[in-house]
Structures are given as structure tokens and as C-alpha cells.
Amino acid sequence: MLWYETEGPERDVFVSTRVRLARNLVDYPFEPRLSEAGAKEIIEKAKSALGEDQGYTCRDLSAAGDNEKLALVEKHLISPEFARKNTPCALIENEEKQVYVMVCEEDHLRIQCIRPGFDPKEAMDAALEADAAIDAHLHIAFDEKLGYLTHCPTNLGTGLRISVMMFLPALTMTGRIKSIQGQLSKIGLTVRGTTGEGSAAKGCLYQFSNCVTQGVTEEEILSNLREAAGSIARAERETRKQLLENNEDALRDRVMRAMGTMRSAYMIDTEELYRLYADVRLGIALGICEGVSYTQLDALLIRCMPATLTSQFGKDLSSTQRDKARAEILRTSMRQAAQEVINSEKKGRIV
């Protein structure tokens, strides 16, 4: 199953955890000097290292349509830059292990594991397992002084990026998120938006990751991020309590209006979806919303993204058609969740 369809630790604050390793093959140049023939050779070599006998499948993205690639971006399985490529590239994936390898992105290989909730150790182990399988079959570019050689100098050394997607509505509402963002750069961390570098933080979703990969060990990167993310999570939870104590009526009204809109609206665009998502997810955390879980809501958010939504219909949709289809999916899902709560309460009274 995909990461957003399964439960994970500390899901009230942490939406997902991603570990990414940048690797390159010896004897092949970096882009843009990599030839089409060279890219195809790298894809074949990666397929041989991560074969079907290990549970991996390969998807040729150079032959994929724009909507298919954008849907993968919306699911956070590939980068926006990778989706824009028009030269040979592929995605090697293992859904059971939640490992996804972008072949011929900025680096020859971008090994990723994405897990639900806060699960950096398990994500690291799965990514390193794939890395070991690749290293056993292929000649990876490595220097004793510089570490793993990468297209961008900022990835030299370990080639490791660990990022967490965090849901921070209380810190956003109080403005405290700005001071936190300023402090993180001092300890080697960076903040990005919902879809990575250069994107906005929609739905109160923020990505925090290490920006130092050289001169530190993988264990130190993991420990630093775990400590910082834990501190941010504690601040978010404490601020939620304060907001509830000081503004309970206003918060309940905000959450219930969002629930009502999801259950009744005829049209919902993407921007409104993010706002509703943030309010309802906060409502779940505060115990206001019943019958819907973090996992269900996160899956709904992905399912209602433009490209993912369009792919469900198998044809192009206008923006109006998408807004109507999105609202219908939300109405059906949220009404079903409400009915399940009613049925459960009736069953309890009968018993």
C-alpha cells in the first residue's frame, strides 16, 4: 500500500517521513552532459540491481503522460523536476517496502523511502537496504575525502536527505512558525513547502530536512533531525492546547463549518480543499471531529489533487469538472464517515 493509505507513528503532527540517498555511477557524466544512450544504460543497470525477484517494478516515465507524472508528484513519489524531464528516465518502485528510486533525475539514482507518520529509522533502514543492493551490482562514484559524488555539491558526503512533512496549524495560526523557521538554519535544517523547494506551505503542511550532508555521519543527521522535529512537535501540541483553552467556541465553529462544507458543497477548488483539510485535521487532533482518521483524511487530500483526481476518470477534466468531482468525493466520504458514527452510537445503545 502507498504511504498515505497506512497508519504511522505520531500522525497528529507528522504526516510522513522521507529518506533520500543521492548516488551516481562511475564512467557516466552528470546532466546535462549525460547522453540519451548513457541514460538508457543507467536505467537498465538499475533494473538489474533492483529486480522483480526483490519485489521491484520499473516504470518508464519518459513514455508517461504529463498527468501520470504530475499524479506521482502529488503523491510525493517523485520530484516536480523529475516530472518535467523529457529525456530517458524511470521510476523503480517497491510499494511493500515503500521504496521509490528515481533513475536519471538530477543524480543518476535517487533512492527514496517514504513512510507515514514519524518513522525516520525504518525509512532509513529501507533506503539503505536498497542502496546496498545497488552497491553490490553497480560501481558507485565515491571519493575517500568527499564521500559520495553528486551533481550538486550540497549533496556531497553522505548524499543523505531526511525530511519530515509536519502538520502545524497552531504554530501557523499564532505566527510562531516564522521564528522556528529562522532558528532551524542555525542547526543545519531547512524548511520547504508542500511539494518541496520553492513551493508554498499549503494546508499548514511544512517539510523540514537537513541541509548539511558532508562532514557528518548518517547517524548524526538522523539524530539532529529527530531532536529538532521532536521539539517542533511538542511546541505544536502545546500551542494547540492553549488555543483550545482560550478560543474553544471559535475553534469548534471553524472546524464544524469545514466539516459541513466537505459534507455539502457542490464545488471545491484545490485552494479551498487545503483550507478545509487543515481545519478538519486540527479538529481530529482536538477531539472535535469523529468518525474520520488522519489516514483517511490524508488519503482524501491526495485523491482530490488535480492530476490524481483526473487519472481516476481516465480523461481530461476542465477545472470546473474537477471542482465538482472533488466535492462529490468529499461529500460521499464524509457523509459515510458520519453515518458510521451514528450506526456505532445506535449499536452501543442497543447493547
Salt bridges, closest charged atoms under 4 A:
GLU10 OE1 - ARG237 NH2 3.09
ASP12 OD2 - ARG237 NE 2.84
ASP12 OD2 - ARG240 NH1 3.85
GLU31 OE2 - LYS85 NZ 2.41
GLU36 OE2 - LYS40 NZ 3.39
GLU44 OE2 - LYS47 NZ 3.50
GLU68 OE2 - ARG59 NH1 3.39
GLU81 OE2 - ARG84 NH2 3.88
GLU93 OE2 - ARG59 NH2 2.93
GLU105 OE1 - ARG110 NH1 3.07
GLU106 OE1 - ARG110 NH2 2.83
GLU106 OE2 - HIS151 ND1 3.81
ASP107 OD2 - ARG110 NE 2.92
ASP125 OD2 - LYS121 NZ 2.92
GLU129 OE2 - LYS97 NZ 2.54
ASP131 OD1 - ARG23 NE 3.03
GLU197 OE1 - ARG192 NH2 3.91
GLU236 OE2 - ARG240 NE 2.66
GLU248 OE2 - ARG252 NE 2.95
ASP253 OD2 - ARG257 NE 2.78
GLU271 OE2 - LYS202 NZ 3.26
ASP279 OD1 - ARG254 NE 2.90
ASP298 OD2 - ARG11 NH2 3.14
ASP298 OD2 - ARG281 NH2 3.01
ASP323 OD1 - ARG326 NH1 2.95
